[in-house]
Amino acid sequence: MYISKSFIPILKNNPSEAKIKSHQLMLRVGMIKQSAAGIYSWLPLGFKVMKKIEQVVREEQNKIGAQEILMPTIQSSEIWKESGRYEDYGEEMLRIKDRQDREMLYGPTNEELVTDIFRASIKSYKSLPQLLYHIQWKFRDEIRPRFGIMRCREFFMKDAYSFDISDEDAQFSYNKFFLSYLKTFKRLDLTAIPMAADTGPIGGNLSHEFIILAETGESKIFTDKRIFDLTAEDTKLEKNSLQDMRKKYEKYYSVTDEKFNKEEFEKKVLNENRLITKGIEVGHIFYFGDKYSKPMGASVDLPGGKKDFVKMGSYGIGVSRLVGAIIEAKYDEKSEVMKWPISVAPYDVAIIPMINKNDNSALEKANNIYLELNKNNIDSIIDDTDENFSSKIKKMNLIGAPYQIIIGKQTDDAMLEFREVGGESQKIKLKDIINKITKQKVKN
Ligand code: 5CA
């Protein structure tokens, strides 16, 4: 992409309405534009990042055998009346009437709709388990939308649903998602910690929130800080291994404030290991048994001829919120340097030629490098404007491609000036740059 042709509306200064750094940066580099309170358009740079996050999430869902579907954003109120949630959900639900005066709604979540899809086709235990997911816009009429896309009204969510025959099998499904969440957030270069959580309007009695630490986060957490030393190891998709993996995490006291119990915290966690802080909830998983299948009549035939209601769980990831969460984790607001993880970076490399009005040679060199990177599937952005060099660097530091190539008139074609964004330069061959970045991309 050439900066001169791009739609990346950069602001000179931080917009005053933005209170946290992710919101500041997203407005500053034109990733989003607000269209109404808590409702945003996604501009090219923001959209690119969100789509890459979506793809990482999708790949990790597919790896545990979940199947992708796409349910609509607009739902009929009928199924919500069947489950009993139509009244309970309250003012957060955006209710709409169609021209026939039928009550419709913009889906805040999809437990009812997916149960309706399931019950229409699956009749026997032989077809279980089923893991279905979709990645779709949701609407919640939040009372106080804030922090840009972090707590907004329309947001992009991955929601998955599991259907099993017994509690034990349902735990197996729950643990598959538990693992896939750890792996997903690791690929996004985030440390997201599973914490025992409340179930709120989704229901059930087993739930974990996946939280990344951030001072500006809205979730208060109480943990044994040793949980941060655990790493998401690849684990066999097998009942016992997955149960052991979850136990490894649950060994450490780690809860959100609704689950906090002072006595228990002080008994279980030594003073030196206690950590009370704030974080951002990027994912949330629930097990709620037959909460929806029973009132909605989603049952299957059992081996002995009897019938039972299926046991369900649901599993959410805030795909659009993750864009902000990654910025909170990776943006150094003091030096105004953003470094996107390569897995979701809007561009892999920024090419920054120092252009002199009467001399095109640096731009020509930059162009050749751009084409060579392109040929090797490395996505780069090149600043072909005649702005001065230091404002070009500033701009690219905000856009946050993880690598930069700087080209002056004197640049030796063989040895290029290369650096990580915000880091020290080194002289290196283009071939080696390509190898290095390609390796990084494969790893992720
Ligand atoms: N049905 C369940 C699981 S699929 C569910 O809806 N869970 S949730 O309410 O916890 O939402 C899932 C994820 O969506 C949250 O972890 C959060 O990352 C994201 N999310 C929820 N509300 C908002 C919001 N108002 N703005 C941005 N992201 C949100």
Boltz pocket constraint, residues with backbone or C-beta under 6 A from the ligand:
constraints:
  - pocket:
      binder: B
      contacts: [[A, 108], [A, 109], [A, 110], [A, 111], [A, 140], [A, 142], [A, 149], [A, 150], [A, 151], [A, 152], [A, 153], [A, 155], [A, 156], [A, 157], [A, 158], [A, 159], [A, 160], [A, 202], [A, 281], [A, 282], [A, 283], [A, 284], [A, 285], [A, 286], [A, 314], [A, 315], [A, 316], [A, 317], [A, 318], [A, 319], [A, 321]]
      max_distance: 6.0
